[in-house]
Amino acid sequence: MHQTSAGCRRKKDFGGDGILLSPIEALTTMTLVPIAAFVLILLAISVPLQNSFGSNRTLDFSLFPDGSAHVFYELESDPFFPDTQVTLFGDLIENLVVEDENGFLLSVEASPNNPNIFEVETLGASTILINYDTYSLVSKNGKVWSFTIDSPTEFSLLMPRNSLVVGMTTFPIDMNEDDNRTKMLLPPGPVELTYFLTLAESAQDIPVVESEDSSQSPIFIVIAGIIIAVIIGIVFKFRKKQNKNLLVKSAEEPEETKKQFDIESSLSDQNVRDDDKEIIKFIHENGGEVFESELRKKFLQPRTTMWRAVKRLERQGKIEISKKEQQNLVKLKNQEKEDE
C-alpha cells in the first residue's frame, strides 16, 4: 500500500511539473483563448473610433448687439490620426478659421450631409483651435433677444454691452461683469437665455430677421418727428415770407396796375392815332413797359417827337410815365375790360 501511495504521488508530481495538460485544463484554455482574442479585437476597433472625434476642452460664446455670435472652440485631438471630426454650433457658419496649437492653419471640409459637421486635417496636431461667427444662435421677438444652445460641456457666455438678462433656463456656475458686459460660466446641456438691450445699444442695431413683426423703436419715432417738424417749419417760414412779399408788392402798386390791360380795346379806339397804336403794341409785346429810349430806337423818332407821343397817350389814359434809373419808364396802364 505504501508503494502504491508513493507511486501515486510521483505521478501527480510528474503531471504538475511536465509540459502536458490535463483534459480539463486543455478545455479551459481552449475556451479562454477565443474570448481573449475577441476582447482584443473589440479594443482595437474601439480605439480609433474614439480618437477620431476631438474631445472638448474650451467653449466660449460672445454675443453682439446685431444678433451675431462669435464662437471659440478648443479641442484635443490624437496626433497619430490624420483627421478629426468636429461638430460646430449653428447652421450658418461664417469666417471659419481652424488652427493647431502652433498657429498653423488646418484644412477643413464640411460634411455633405450635415452642415454642422466638419472634417479637419490635423496633420499631427494635438490641439485644434476653432473661431467662427454665426447668426443662427440668437433670435429676436419684438424687443427681446434669445440665445439657445445645447452644449456637451460647460461654456462661457459673454453678453452684449449694456444688455439686461430677463430669463434663463438654468443657473450659472459663475458670473461677473467687465466693461458693461456680463460674463457667465454655464453648465452643459440645453440652455435658453433671454435678454434685451438698453436704448444706447438698440439704436445701433443692424437689421436682422425677426420672428414677428415689431413696432418701431421710440427713439426712431422721436427722431422722425423732429425731422418732420423741422421740414414743416422751413416750408411754413418760406411760404410766410413769400406771402409777405406778395402783400408788400401789392401794397406798393396802385390800384390801376391790378387790372388787366385791354389791348384790343386800345387798338380799336378811334381816338388813338395809328402811330400811337404802334407804340402801344410794341410796349405790350415787351412785357407792358419799356424805356422811352427804346421807343426812340424802335421808331427812329427824335426825343421831342417821342416825348409828345407818350405824353399824348398818358393823357388818354393808355400809359403812365415814371422815373427808373434816371430814365423815363413808359408803362401800360392796366384797365378792366368792359362788359360786352
PAZARO-125601 format. One record per residue (C-alpha): residue number from 1; residue in three letters; chain; x, y, z. Coordinates in steps of 0.25 Angstrom, whole numbers, plus 2048, in hexadecimal, padded with zeros to 3 digits. Example, Ala and Ser with C-alpha at 12.3 -4.5 7.8 and 13.67 -1.06 7.14 Angstrom:
<vovexs>
- nr|rest|kette|east|north|up
- 1|Ala|A|831|7EE|81F
- 2|Ser|A|837|7FC|81D
</vovexs>
This chain:
<vovexs>
- nr|rest|kette|east|north|up
- 1|Met|A|800|800|800
- 2|His|A|80B|809|803
- 3|Gln|A|811|807|7F5
- 4|Thr|A|804|809|7EE
- 5|Ser|A|803|816|7F6
- 6|Ala|A|811|81A|7F3
- 7|Gly|A|80F|817|7E4
- 8|Cys|A|802|820|7E4
- 9|Arg|A|80A|82B|7EA
- 10|Arg|A|814|82A|7DF
- 11|Lys|A|80A|82A|7D4
- 12|Lys|A|803|836|7DA
- 13|Asp|A|810|83E|7DB
- 14|Phe|A|814|83A|7CD
- 15|Gly|A|807|83F|7C7
- 16|Gly|A|809|84C|7CE
- 17|Asp|A|817|84F|7CA
- 18|Gly|A|816|84A|7BC
- 19|Ile|A|812|851|7AF
- 20|Leu|A|806|849|7AD
- 21|Leu|A|7F8|84E|7B1
- 22|Ser|A|7ED|846|7B7
- 23|Pro|A|7E0|845|7AF
- 24|Ile|A|7D8|84F|7B8
- 25|Glu|A|7E4|859|7B7
- 26|Ala|A|7E4|858|7A8
- 27|Leu|A|7D5|85A|7A6
- 28|Thr|A|7D6|866|7AF
- 29|Thr|A|7E2|86C|7A8
- 30|Met|A|7DB|86A|79A
- 31|Thr|A|7CF|871|7A0
- 32|Leu|A|7D6|87D|7A5
- 33|Val|A|7DF|880|798
- 34|Pro|A|7D3|884|78F
- 35|Ile|A|7CD|88C|79A
- 36|Ala|A|7DA|894|79C
- 37|Ala|A|7DC|895|78D
- 38|Phe|A|7CE|89B|78B
- 39|Val|A|7D0|8A5|796
- 40|Leu|A|7DD|8A9|790
- 41|Ile|A|7D6|8AB|782
- 42|Leu|A|7CC|8B4|789
- 43|Leu|A|7D6|8BD|78F
- 44|Ala|A|7DE|8BE|782
- 45|Ile|A|7D1|8C3|77B
- 46|Ser|A|7CC|8CC|786
- 47|Val|A|7D9|8D4|788
- 48|Pro|A|7DA|8DA|77A
- 49|Leu|A|7CB|8DD|77B
- 50|Gln|A|7CD|8E5|788
- 51|Asn|A|7D9|8EC|783
- 52|Ser|A|7D3|8F1|776
- 53|Phe|A|7CA|8FB|77D
- 54|Gly|A|7D0|907|785
- 55|Ser|A|7CE|907|794
- 56|Asn|A|7C8|915|799
- 57|Arg|A|7D2|91E|7A1
- 58|Thr|A|7CD|92C|7A0
- 59|Leu|A|7C0|932|79A
- 60|Asp|A|7BD|942|79A
- 61|Phe|A|7B2|94A|794
- 62|Ser|A|7B2|959|792
- 63|Leu|A|7A5|960|78F
- 64|Phe|A|7A3|96D|788
- 65|Pro|A|798|977|786
- 66|Asp|A|795|974|778
- 67|Gly|A|791|965|77B
- 68|Ser|A|79F|95F|777
- 69|Ala|A|7A7|955|780
- 70|His|A|7B6|953|780
- 71|Val|A|7BA|944|784
- 72|Phe|A|7C7|940|789
- 73|Tyr|A|7C9|931|789
- 74|Glu|A|7D5|92A|78F
- 75|Leu|A|7D6|91B|78D
- 76|Glu|A|7E0|910|78F
- 77|Ser|A|7E4|906|784
- 78|Asp|A|7EC|8FA|783
- 79|Pro|A|7F9|8FE|77B
- 80|Phe|A|7FA|8F0|775
- 81|Phe|A|7ED|8F1|76D
- 82|Pro|A|7ED|8F9|760
- 83|Asp|A|7E0|900|762
- 84|Thr|A|7D6|903|76D
- 85|Gln|A|7C7|905|76C
- 86|Val|A|7C1|911|774
- 87|Thr|A|7B2|916|775
- 88|Leu|A|7B0|925|775
- 89|Phe|A|7A5|92D|77B
- 90|Gly|A|79B|934|772
- 91|Asp|A|796|932|764
- 92|Leu|A|79D|93E|75D
- 93|Ile|A|7AC|93D|75F
- 94|Glu|A|7B4|94A|75B
- 95|Asn|A|7C2|94E|75C
- 96|Leu|A|7C7|940|760
- 97|Val|A|7D5|93F|764
- 98|Val|A|7DB|932|769
- 99|Glu|A|7EA|932|76F
- 100|Asp|A|7F3|928|776
- 101|Glu|A|7FA|92B|783
- 102|Asn|A|805|932|77C
- 103|Gly|A|7FC|93B|774
- 104|Phe|A|7FD|934|767
- 105|Leu|A|7F0|934|75E
- 106|Leu|A|7EA|926|75C
- 107|Ser|A|7E1|921|751
- 108|Val|A|7D2|920|753
- 109|Glu|A|7C8|919|74B
- 110|Ala|A|7B9|91A|74E
- 111|Ser|A|7B1|90D|74E
- 112|Pro|A|7A7|90C|742
- 113|Asn|A|79C|906|74B
- 114|Asn|A|79D|90F|757
- 115|Pro|A|7A1|91E|757
- 116|Asn|A|7A5|91E|765
- 117|Ile|A|7B0|912|764
- 118|Phe|A|7BE|916|75F
- 119|Glu|A|7CA|90D|75B
- 120|Val|A|7D7|913|760
- 121|Glu|A|7E4|90E|75B
- 122|Thr|A|7EC|90F|768
- 123|Leu|A|7FA|90B|762
- 124|Gly|A|7FF|906|76F
- 125|Ala|A|7F9|912|777
- 126|Ser|A|7F5|90F|786
- 127|Thr|A|7EC|91B|787
- 128|Ile|A|7E2|921|77E
- 129|Leu|A|7DE|930|77F
- 130|Ile|A|7D1|934|778
- 131|Asn|A|7CC|942|776
- 132|Tyr|A|7BF|946|76E
- 133|Asp|A|7B3|94F|76E
- 134|Thr|A|7A5|94B|76D
- 135|Tyr|A|797|952|76D
- 136|Ser|A|78F|945|770
- 137|Leu|A|791|944|77F
- 138|Val|A|789|951|782
- 139|Ser|A|77B|955|77E
- 140|Lys|A|772|961|781
- 141|Asn|A|764|962|785
- 142|Gly|A|760|971|786
- 143|Lys|A|76A|977|78F
- 144|Val|A|76E|96A|796
- 145|Trp|A|77A|962|791
- 146|Ser|A|77C|953|793
- 147|Phe|A|789|94B|794
- 148|Thr|A|787|93C|792
- 149|Ile|A|792|931|793
- 150|Asp|A|793|922|797
- 151|Ser|A|7A1|921|79B
- 152|Pro|A|7A9|914|79E
- 153|Thr|A|7B2|91B|7A8
- 154|Glu|A|7B1|927|7B1
- 155|Phe|A|7B4|934|7AA
- 156|Ser|A|7B6|943|7AC
- 157|Leu|A|7AC|94D|7A6
- 158|Leu|A|7AF|95C|7A5
- 159|Met|A|7A3|965|7A3
- 160|Pro|A|7A2|971|79A
- 161|Arg|A|7A6|97E|7A1
- 162|Asn|A|79A|985|7A9
- 163|Ser|A|791|979|7A8
- 164|Leu|A|788|974|7B3
- 165|Val|A|785|965|7B5
- 166|Val|A|776|963|7B7
- 167|Gly|A|775|954|7B7
- 168|Met|A|77D|947|7B8
- 169|Thr|A|77A|938|7B8
- 170|Thr|A|786|935|7C1
- 171|Phe|A|78F|93B|7CC
- 172|Pro|A|79C|940|7C8
- 173|Ile|A|7A9|93A|7CF
- 174|Asp|A|7AF|947|7D0
- 175|Met|A|7AC|956|7CB
- 176|Asn|A|7B4|963|7CB
- 177|Glu|A|7B3|970|7C3
- 178|Asp|A|7BE|977|7BB
- 179|Asp|A|7BD|984|7B3
- 180|Asn|A|7AD|983|7B4
- 181|Arg|A|7AE|975|7AE
- 182|Thr|A|7A9|969|7B7
- 183|Lys|A|7B1|95D|7B6
- 184|Met|A|7AB|94F|7BB
- 185|Leu|A|7B0|941|7BC
- 186|Leu|A|7A5|938|7B9
- 187|Pro|A|7A3|929|7BB
- 188|Pro|A|7A2|91F|7B0
- 189|Gly|A|795|91B|7AA
- 190|Pro|A|789|923|7A3
- 191|Val|A|789|932|7A7
- 192|Glu|A|780|93D|7A3
- 193|Leu|A|783|94B|7A7
- 194|Thr|A|77A|957|7A4
- 195|Tyr|A|77F|966|7A5
- 196|Phe|A|77C|974|79F
- 197|Leu|A|785|97F|79C
- 198|Thr|A|785|98D|7A2
- 199|Leu|A|782|999|79A
- 200|Ala|A|790|99D|797
- 201|Glu|A|793|98F|791
- 202|Ser|A|786|98D|78A
- 203|Ala|A|787|99A|782
- 204|Gln|A|794|994|77B
- 205|Asp|A|78E|986|778
- 206|Ile|A|78F|981|76A
- 207|Pro|A|782|97C|764
- 208|Val|A|780|96D|766
- 209|Val|A|775|963|762
- 210|Glu|A|76B|963|76D
- 211|Ser|A|761|958|771
- 212|Glu|A|755|962|772
- 213|Asp|A|752|970|76D
- 214|Ser|A|756|97A|777
- 215|Ser|A|753|989|779
- 216|Gln|A|75E|993|776
- 217|Ser|A|767|998|782
- 218|Pro|A|762|9A4|789
- 219|Ile|A|770|9AB|786
- 220|Phe|A|76D|9A9|777
- 221|Ile|A|75F|9AF|779
- 222|Val|A|765|9BB|781
- 223|Ile|A|770|9BE|776
- 224|Ala|A|766|9BD|76B
- 225|Gly|A|75C|9C6|772
- 226|Ile|A|767|9D0|774
- 227|Ile|A|76B|9D0|765
- 228|Ile|A|75D|9D1|760
- 229|Ala|A|75B|9DD|76A
- 230|Val|A|767|9E4|764
- 231|Ile|A|763|9E2|756
- 232|Ile|A|755|9E7|759
- 233|Gly|A|75B|9F3|760
- 234|Ile|A|764|9F6|754
- 235|Val|A|759|9F5|74A
- 236|Phe|A|750|9FD|753
- 237|Lys|A|75A|A08|754
- 238|Phe|A|75D|A08|745
- 239|Arg|A|74E|A0A|742
- 240|Lys|A|74C|A14|74C
- 241|Lys|A|758|A1C|746
- 242|Gln|A|752|A1A|738
- 243|Asn|A|744|A1F|73C
- 244|Lys|A|74A|A2B|743
- 245|Asn|A|752|A2F|737
- 246|Leu|A|745|A2E|72F
- 247|Leu|A|73E|A37|739
- 248|Val|A|749|A41|738
- 249|Lys|A|749|A41|729
- 250|Ser|A|73A|A42|728
- 251|Ala|A|73A|A4E|732
- 252|Glu|A|744|A56|72B
- 253|Glu|A|73D|A54|71D
- 254|Pro|A|732|A5E|71A
- 255|Glu|A|724|A58|719
- 256|Glu|A|724|A5A|70A
- 257|Thr|A|730|A51|708
- 258|Lys|A|728|A45|70E
- 259|Lys|A|71F|A46|702
- 260|Gln|A|722|A3F|6F5
- 261|Phe|A|725|A48|6E9
- 262|Asp|A|71B|A47|6DD
- 263|Ile|A|724|A47|6D1
- 264|Glu|A|718|A44|6C7
- 265|Ser|A|710|A50|6CC
- 266|Ser|A|71D|A59|6CB
- 267|Leu|A|720|A55|6BD
- 268|Ser|A|711|A57|6B9
- 269|Asp|A|710|A64|6BF
- 270|Gln|A|70D|A6F|6B5
- 271|Asn|A|712|A7A|6BE
- 272|Val|A|720|A74|6BD
- 273|Arg|A|729|A77|6B1
- 274|Asp|A|72F|A6C|6A9
- 275|Asp|A|73D|A6F|6AC
- 276|Asp|A|739|A6F|6BB
- 277|Lys|A|733|A61|6BA
- 278|Glu|A|740|A5C|6B5
- 279|Ile|A|747|A61|6C1
- 280|Ile|A|73C|A5B|6CA
- 281|Lys|A|73E|A4D|6C2
- 282|Phe|A|74D|A4E|6C4
- 283|Ile|A|74C|A51|6D3
- 284|His|A|742|A45|6D5
- 285|Glu|A|74B|A3B|6CD
- 286|Asn|A|757|A3F|6D6
- 287|Gly|A|750|A3C|6E3
- 288|Gly|A|748|A48|6E5
- 289|Glu|A|753|A52|6E8
- 290|Val|A|75F|A58|6E0
- 291|Phe|A|769|A63|6E2
- 292|Glu|A|766|A70|6D9
- 293|Ser|A|774|A6E|6D3
- 294|Glu|A|76F|A60|6CE
- 295|Leu|A|763|A66|6C7
- 296|Arg|A|76C|A71|6C0
- 297|Lys|A|775|A66|6BB
- 298|Lys|A|76A|A5D|6B6
- 299|Phe|A|762|A68|6AF
- 300|Leu|A|76E|A71|6AB
- 301|Gln|A|768|A7D|6B1
- 302|Pro|A|76F|A89|6B8
- 303|Arg|A|76E|A8C|6C7
- 304|Thr|A|764|A97|6C5
- 305|Thr|A|75B|A8F|6BC
- 306|Met|A|75A|A83|6C4
- 307|Trp|A|758|A8B|6D1
- 308|Arg|A|74C|A91|6CB
- 309|Ala|A|746|A84|6C7
- 310|Val|A|748|A7D|6D4
- 311|Lys|A|742|A89|6DB
- 312|Arg|A|736|A89|6D2
- 313|Leu|A|734|A7A|6D5
- 314|Glu|A|735|A7E|6E4
- 315|Arg|A|72A|A88|6E3
- 316|Gln|A|721|A7D|6DC
- 317|Gly|A|724|A74|6E8
- 318|Lys|A|72B|A6A|6E0
- 319|Ile|A|739|A6A|6E7
- 320|Glu|A|73F|A70|6F3
- 321|Ile|A|74D|A76|6F4
- 322|Ser|A|757|A74|6FF
- 323|Lys|A|765|A76|703
- 324|Lys|A|76E|A6A|703
- 325|Glu|A|77E|A6A|703
- 326|Gln|A|77D|A79|6FF
- 327|Gln|A|775|A75|6F3
- 328|Asn|A|766|A77|6EF
- 329|Leu|A|75F|A69|6F0
- 330|Val|A|753|A68|6E7
- 331|Lys|A|749|A5E|6ED
- 332|Leu|A|73B|A5A|6E8
- 333|Lys|A|730|A5E|6F1
- 334|Asn|A|728|A51|6F4
- 335|Gln|A|719|A53|6F3
- 336|Glu|A|70E|A49|6F5
- 337|Lys|A|707|A44|6E9
- 338|Glu|A|6F9|A4A|6E6
- 339|Asp|A|6EE|A40|6E7
- 340|Glu|A|6E9|A3C|6D9
</vovexs>
